[in-house]
Amino acid sequence: MNKANSFQLEEAVQCHFFHQAKGFEAIGGGFSGTPIFRFSSDSEMWVARGWPCSEESRNKIENWAKVALHLEQHATELSPWFDCSPIPRPVLWQGSLFGSPLAWQVGDQLWTLTKWVPGEALKSECVTYDLLLNYVKQLACLHRLTREMQFSRSLSKGLMERRDHLVSMQTDLSETAPMCSRHPLKSDLSLFFIECADRIRIWLPTIDRLANCPWESHWILRDLWRDNLLVDANNLWIHTVDVGASRLDWPAFDFVRLVGSLLESRVREGVQSPWDNLLDAYNTINPYSDLSSPHDLQIVHEVSTAISILFWAKKWGERNVAPETEAARLKRMKELLKIFLAK
């Protein structure tokens, strides 16, 4: 976000809060580059988040607001697992200057406003199996409630996207590999390219079968990984931030994202997998679930991880990328490669 737009945002927020807003601090970015600002007003902390200016963003913001309100209204059902709604609700912009009650446009960005929520981003090295088991049960409770709002049975957009990626992946790998000859993680990437090329023939039949089956879909987060999971001092999950990837899709993607990103490594075939027990725990809390077998879900996890690594490998060396964004991307790639190459 350029300085002019940043100034306009600050002016708008000042107007909204009757010139009482102060202490603007840029806290967003990371490897996605999402602009996020924190500020205070009347002894409360607030967050303004930028979105691409598109109809898709507006729809996501509206669905997010509806889901967050629904969760607030069902605090009793949440209470065994959360003290309050884990998803902060966007508040309404006020005043004649704003064209939309939930999203205000500044330049090429839409901005949403939420209250700052407590918690620290989860550190993966702090996650025990018992903690992960509890997170899975919390997710099942969350899905059970978001399913109540709206669900349908149809082909999964996420599965079809992954099938399309796999169909073209062999070509993508051969084109991307030479670009990474000077990459800081070139040794691990070389191993990734070899293993990935070998596993495509194993992945594709499973993903193709899943993509051709109708699954129950409802609102899911999709980007439910460590940095977006806020925990308290005891590492208990209390809030989730960043709903930019949310949409209506098969809830298995939240389960796979959560479990796959926090398990230490893949389990060799023929060895009892924690995925089985975690899936059983999820289904116990959410009996409406139609998640596939643990083996299928592990395949979805491997494919999703490979697609992410390839995506960020292509991004390496882009021009006009802030150093902190480049560093965050490199760190994320290192984590993904560790997950994918673990034995």
VOLOKE-740379 format. One line per 2 residues: their letters; for each residue y, z, x of C-alpha. Coordinates in Angstrom, 2 decimals, m for minus. Layout:
% VOLOKE-740379
A = Y,Z,X ~ ...
This chain:
% VOLOKE-740379
MN = 0.00,0.00,0.00 ~ 3.38,m0.99,1.48
KA = 6.33,1.39,1.87 ~ 8.30,m0.21,m0.96
NS = 5.47,0.33,m3.44 ~ 4.94,3.85,m2.13
FQ = 8.61,4.60,m2.74 ~ 8.42,3.12,m6.26
LE = 5.38,5.25,m7.04 ~ 7.17,8.39,m5.85
EA = 10.22,7.48,m7.95 ~ 8.01,6.96,m11.02
VQ = 6.21,10.25,m10.54 ~ 9.53,12.03,m10.01
CH = 10.72,10.64,m13.34 ~ 7.50,11.63,m15.11
FF = 7.76,15.19,m13.84 ~ 11.53,15.47,m14.41
HQ = 12.30,15.39,m10.68 ~ 10.05,18.38,m9.98
AK = 7.34,16.54,m8.09 ~ 7.29,17.11,m4.34
GF = 5.16,17.13,m1.22 ~ 3.75,13.60,m1.51
EA = 0.77,13.21,0.83 ~ m1.43,10.14,1.31
IG = m5.05,11.33,1.18 ~ m6.89,8.13,0.23
GG = m8.16,5.21,2.19 ~ m11.50,5.81,3.81
FS = m13.63,2.73,4.32 ~ m12.63,1.29,0.93
GT = m8.90,1.55,1.56 ~ m8.22,2.96,m1.94
PI = m4.65,4.38,m2.01 ~ m4.57,8.00,m3.19
FR = m1.59,10.39,m3.14 ~ m1.50,14.14,m3.69
FS = 1.63,16.03,m4.73 ~ 2.69,19.24,m6.49
SD = 4.72,20.07,m9.57 ~ 5.24,23.40,m11.34
SE = 2.78,25.10,m8.98 ~ 0.05,22.60,m9.86
MW = m1.48,19.93,m7.66 ~ m1.81,16.36,m8.90
VA = m3.42,13.15,m7.70 ~ m2.24,9.55,m8.21
RG = m4.89,6.92,m7.55 ~ m4.42,3.18,m7.11
WP = m6.55,0.49,m8.76 ~ m6.56,m3.31,m8.51
CS = m4.31,m4.70,m11.22 ~ m6.91,m6.34,m13.47
EE = m8.37,m6.17,m16.95 ~ m11.58,m4.83,m15.44
SR = m9.66,m1.88,m13.97 ~ m7.98,m1.15,m17.31
NK = m11.37,m1.14,m19.06 ~ m12.83,1.18,m16.40
IE = m9.90,3.57,m16.77 ~ m10.22,3.65,m20.56
NW = m13.98,4.27,m20.39 ~ m13.47,6.97,m17.76
AK = m10.96,8.75,m20.03 ~ m13.35,8.61,m23.02
VA = m16.29,9.93,m20.99 ~ m14.27,12.76,m19.43
LH = m12.97,13.81,m22.84 ~ m16.51,13.70,m24.28
LE = m17.74,15.96,m21.48 ~ m14.90,18.41,m22.06
QH = m15.82,18.55,m25.74 ~ m19.45,19.34,m24.91
AT = m18.90,22.24,m22.53 ~ m21.73,24.21,m24.14
EL = m24.33,21.58,m23.24 ~ m22.89,21.36,m19.72
SP = m22.72,25.10,m19.15 ~ m26.22,25.60,m17.72
WF = m25.31,23.20,m14.93 ~ m21.51,23.01,m14.68
DC = m18.79,25.60,m15.37 ~ m16.55,22.80,m16.69
SP = m16.52,19.02,m16.89 ~ m17.38,17.67,m13.41
IP = m15.30,14.53,m14.03 ~ m11.50,15.14,m14.12
RP = m9.81,13.30,m16.99 ~ m6.82,10.99,m16.40
VL = m3.68,12.37,m18.03 ~ m1.18,10.29,m19.98
WQ = 1.88,8.92,m18.27 ~ 4.96,9.66,m20.36
GS = 8.37,8.06,m20.88 ~ 9.65,4.61,m21.75
LF = 9.34,3.37,m18.15 ~ 5.57,3.21,m18.35
GS = 3.81,0.24,m19.91 ~ 0.46,1.97,m20.50
PL = m0.31,5.61,m21.29 ~ m3.19,5.79,m18.78
AW = m2.28,3.28,m16.07 ~ 1.15,2.39,m14.75
QV = 1.70,m0.75,m12.68 ~ 3.59,m0.69,m9.38
GD = 3.51,m4.04,m7.59 ~ m0.10,m5.20,m7.43
QL = m1.56,m1.75,m8.18 ~ m2.34,0.23,m11.31
WT = m1.96,3.99,m10.96 ~ m3.79,6.81,m12.73
LT = m2.87,10.47,m12.70 ~ m5.23,13.48,m12.68
KW = m4.98,17.15,m11.91 ~ m6.25,18.15,m8.48
VP = m9.70,19.75,m8.69 ~ m11.17,22.32,m6.29
GE = m14.09,21.69,m3.98 ~ m14.94,20.13,m0.64
AL = m16.83,16.92,0.02 ~ m20.52,17.63,0.55
KS = m21.81,17.61,4.12 ~ m25.25,15.98,4.20
EC = m26.52,18.32,6.93 ~ m26.04,21.23,4.49
VT = m28.35,19.78,1.81 ~ m31.66,21.58,1.42
YD = m34.39,20.25,m0.85 ~ m33.62,23.00,m3.38
LL = m29.97,21.97,m3.47 ~ m30.90,18.32,m3.96
LN = m33.29,19.33,m6.73 ~ m30.44,21.14,m8.46
YV = m28.12,18.14,m8.04 ~ m30.76,15.93,m9.68
KQ = m31.01,18.31,m12.65 ~ m27.20,18.34,m12.96
LA = m27.18,14.54,m12.93 ~ m29.83,14.47,m15.67
CL = m27.66,16.75,m17.82 ~ m24.64,14.52,m17.18
HR = m26.59,11.37,m18.11 ~ m27.95,12.95,m21.26
LT = m24.38,13.52,m22.45 ~ m22.92,10.17,m21.39
RE = m25.86,8.47,m23.14 ~ m24.78,10.12,m26.40
MQ = m21.53,8.17,m26.37 ~ m22.89,4.65,m26.10
FS = m26.13,3.10,m24.92 ~ m27.93,m0.19,m25.27
RS = m31.13,m1.79,m24.09 ~ m30.61,m4.93,m22.04
LS = m31.10,m6.56,m18.66 ~ m29.37,m4.60,m15.90
KG = m26.37,m6.22,m14.27 ~ m26.99,m4.16,m11.12
LM = m30.58,m5.36,m10.79 ~ m29.59,m8.98,m11.33
ER = m26.88,m8.61,m8.66 ~ m29.43,m7.24,m6.19
RD = m31.86,m10.05,m6.94 ~ m29.12,m12.61,m6.26
HL = m28.31,m10.86,m2.96 ~ m31.97,m10.94,m1.91
VS = m32.29,m14.64,m2.70 ~ m29.46,m15.43,m0.27
MQ = m30.08,m12.58,2.19 ~ m32.14,m14.53,4.73
TD = m29.25,m16.95,5.18 ~ m26.71,m14.11,5.26
LS = m28.68,m12.31,7.96 ~ m28.92,m15.38,10.21
ET = m25.18,m16.08,9.80 ~ m24.06,m12.48,10.30
AP = m26.25,m11.54,13.28 ~ m24.26,m13.61,15.85
MC = m21.00,m12.08,14.59 ~ m22.28,m8.62,15.52
SR = m23.16,m9.34,19.15 ~ m20.20,m7.19,20.26
HP = m20.34,m4.66,17.45 ~ m20.30,m0.98,18.59
LK = m23.57,m0.50,16.70 ~ m25.15,m3.75,17.89
SD = m28.44,m2.12,19.00 ~ m29.12,m0.58,15.60
LS = m27.87,m3.71,13.86 ~ m30.32,m5.85,15.84
LF = m33.18,m3.66,14.61 ~ m31.78,m3.83,11.08
FI = m31.65,m7.65,11.09 ~ m35.29,m7.86,12.25
EC = m36.66,m5.29,9.80 ~ m34.57,m6.52,6.90
AD = m35.73,m10.12,7.37 ~ m39.33,m8.90,7.36
RI = m39.00,m6.74,4.25 ~ m37.31,m9.28,1.97
RI = m40.71,m10.69,0.97 ~ m41.78,m7.17,m0.09
WL = m38.56,m6.33,m1.93 ~ m38.02,m9.53,m3.90
PT = m41.08,m9.39,m6.23 ~ m40.26,m5.80,m7.24
ID = m36.56,m6.43,m7.80 ~ m37.30,m9.67,m9.67
RL = m39.74,m7.86,m11.96 ~ m37.25,m5.08,m12.66
AN = m34.39,m7.53,m13.19 ~ m36.38,m9.33,m15.88
CP = m37.07,m6.14,m17.88 ~ m34.64,m4.66,m20.42
WE = m33.56,m1.13,m19.52 ~ m31.49,1.46,m21.31
SH = m27.89,1.38,m20.08 ~ m24.90,3.67,m20.53
WI = m21.84,4.82,m18.56 ~ m22.74,5.77,m14.98
LR = m20.76,6.60,m11.83 ~ m22.64,4.22,m9.46
DL = m20.92,5.62,m6.33 ~ m22.49,9.07,m6.45
WR = m22.78,9.85,m2.76 ~ m21.77,12.65,m0.41
DN = m18.02,12.00,m0.09 ~ m17.57,11.85,m3.87
LL = m19.59,14.99,m4.57 ~ m17.35,18.08,m4.44
VD = m19.08,21.40,m3.88 ~ m18.08,25.07,m3.75
AN = m18.61,27.53,m0.91 ~ m22.32,27.73,m1.81
NL = m22.71,23.93,m1.81 ~ m23.09,23.87,m5.58
WI = m21.92,20.62,m7.19 ~ m18.78,21.33,m9.22
HT = m16.82,18.05,m9.46 ~ m17.15,14.33,m8.88
VD = m14.23,12.18,m7.74 ~ m13.66,8.42,m7.50
VG = m14.90,6.63,m10.61 ~ m13.77,3.23,m9.34
AS = m17.31,1.82,m9.36 ~ m18.26,3.23,m12.78
RL = m19.51,0.96,m15.56 ~ m22.23,0.59,m18.20
DW = m25.56,0.05,m16.40 ~ m29.03,1.43,m15.80
PA = m28.72,5.16,m14.92 ~ m31.36,4.74,m12.21
FD = m28.56,3.59,m9.90 ~ m26.95,7.07,m9.98
FV = m30.33,8.69,m9.29 ~ m31.11,6.30,m6.43
RL = m27.62,6.68,m4.91 ~ m27.77,10.46,m5.02
VG = m31.35,10.95,m3.84 ~ m31.46,8.07,m1.36
SL = m28.25,9.09,0.40 ~ m29.25,12.75,0.79
LE = m32.93,12.61,1.71 ~ m33.40,12.83,5.47
SR = m35.58,9.73,5.79 ~ m37.91,7.36,4.03
VR = m41.45,8.61,3.59 ~ m44.26,6.48,4.97
EG = m46.52,4.83,2.43 ~ m49.45,6.98,1.45
VQ = m47.60,10.25,2.09 ~ m46.52,12.45,m0.83
SP = m42.91,11.56,m1.53 ~ m40.21,13.97,m2.70
WD = m39.04,11.14,m4.99 ~ m41.95,11.95,m7.33
NL = m40.97,15.59,m7.77 ~ m37.27,14.80,m8.07
LD = m37.93,12.18,m10.73 ~ m40.11,14.64,m12.67
AY = m37.28,17.19,m12.56 ~ m34.78,14.59,m13.78
NT = m37.02,13.52,m16.67 ~ m37.57,17.12,m17.73
IN = m33.82,17.66,m18.22 ~ m33.19,14.17,m19.60
PY = m36.21,13.28,m21.78 ~ m34.52,10.04,m22.93
SD = m34.84,8.62,m19.42 ~ m36.55,5.29,m18.83
LS = m36.24,5.34,m15.04 ~ m38.96,3.35,m13.31
SP = m41.65,4.65,m10.92 ~ m40.72,6.50,m7.71
HD = m41.99,3.52,m5.68 ~ m39.73,1.11,m7.60
LQ = m36.75,3.42,m7.18 ~ m37.35,3.66,m3.43
IV = m37.37,m0.14,m3.26 ~ m34.06,m0.24,m5.14
HE = m32.71,2.30,m2.64 ~ m33.83,0.27,0.38
VS = m32.40,m2.94,m1.04 ~ m29.10,m1.29,m1.96
TA = m28.79,0.21,1.52 ~ m29.53,m3.14,3.18
IS = m26.93,m4.91,1.01 ~ m24.31,m2.28,1.92
IL = m25.03,m2.57,5.66 ~ m24.77,m6.35,5.50
FW = m21.52,m6.10,3.51 ~ m19.86,m3.81,6.06
AK = m21.24,m5.83,8.97 ~ m19.39,m8.86,7.58
KW = m16.23,m6.78,7.30 ~ m16.24,m5.79,10.98
GE = m13.40,m7.29,12.96 ~ m11.25,m8.15,9.94
RN = m7.59,m8.57,10.75 ~ m4.84,m6.23,9.52
VA = m7.22,m3.33,8.89 ~ m5.76,0.11,9.57
PE = m7.45,1.90,12.50 ~ m8.44,4.84,10.28
TE = m10.06,2.45,7.79 ~ m11.95,0.69,10.60
AA = m13.14,4.07,11.93 ~ m14.28,5.17,8.45
RL = m16.20,1.91,7.97 ~ m17.89,2.31,11.36
KR = m18.89,5.88,10.51 ~ m20.30,4.80,7.17
MK = m22.27,1.95,8.76 ~ m23.75,4.38,11.27
EL = m24.89,6.64,8.43 ~ m26.40,3.74,6.47
LK = m28.24,2.42,9.51 ~ m29.66,5.87,10.18
IF = m30.97,6.02,6.61 ~ m32.40,2.50,6.70
LA = m34.05,2.73,10.14 ~ m35.43,6.25,9.70
K = m39.18,6.54,10.01
